[in-house]
């Protein structure tokens, strides 16, 4: 769960230095990691069928 926070921090730094395309790609990577983690967590630990 550390990786989404690192990529979100990198996206914030890219936004600060006005690198929009790189910031959007880091934001997309962050969202994909969080969605994959939630899918795994919901199906195995919470027993929710998604």
C-alpha positions as CSV (number, residue, x, y, z in Angstrom):
1,X,0.0,0.0,0.0
2,X,3.0,2.2,0.0
3,X,3.3,2.4,-3.8
4,X,0.1,4.5,-4.4
5,X,1.3,7.1,-2.0
6,X,4.6,7.4,-3.7
7,X,3.0,7.7,-7.2
8,X,0.6,10.3,-5.8
9,X,3.5,12.3,-4.4
10,X,5.3,12.1,-7.7
11,X,2.2,13.3,-9.5
12,X,1.9,16.2,-7.0
13,X,5.6,17.2,-7.6
14,X,5.0,17.0,-11.4
15,X,1.9,19.3,-11.1
16,X,4.0,21.7,-9.0
17,X,6.6,21.9,-11.8
18,X,4.0,22.1,-14.5
19,X,4.6,18.7,-16.2
20,X,1.0,17.9,-17.0
21,X,1.3,14.8,-19.0
22,X,3.7,13.1,-16.6
23,X,1.4,14.1,-13.7
24,X,-1.6,12.6,-15.5
25,X,0.3,9.4,-16.1
26,X,1.3,9.1,-12.4
27,X,-2.3,9.9,-11.4
28,X,-3.5,7.1,-13.7
29,X,-1.0,4.7,-12.3
30,X,-2.1,5.6,-8.8
31,X,-5.7,5.0,-9.7
32,X,-4.9,1.6,-11.3
33,X,-3.0,0.5,-8.2
34,X,-5.8,1.5,-5.9
35,X,-8.4,-0.2,-8.0
36,X,-6.4,-3.4,-8.2
37,X,-5.8,-3.3,-4.5
38,X,-9.5,-2.7,-3.8
39,X,-10.6,-5.5,-6.1
40,X,-8.2,-8.0,-4.3
41,X,-9.1,-6.7,-0.9
42,X,-12.9,-6.8,-1.5
43,X,-12.9,-10.3,-3.0
44,X,-10.6,-12.0,-0.5
45,X,-10.9,-10.2,2.8
46,X,-14.4,-8.7,2.7
47,X,-16.0,-11.5,0.6
48,X,-17.7,-9.1,-1.8
49,X,-18.2,-10.4,-5.3
50,X,-17.4,-7.6,-7.7
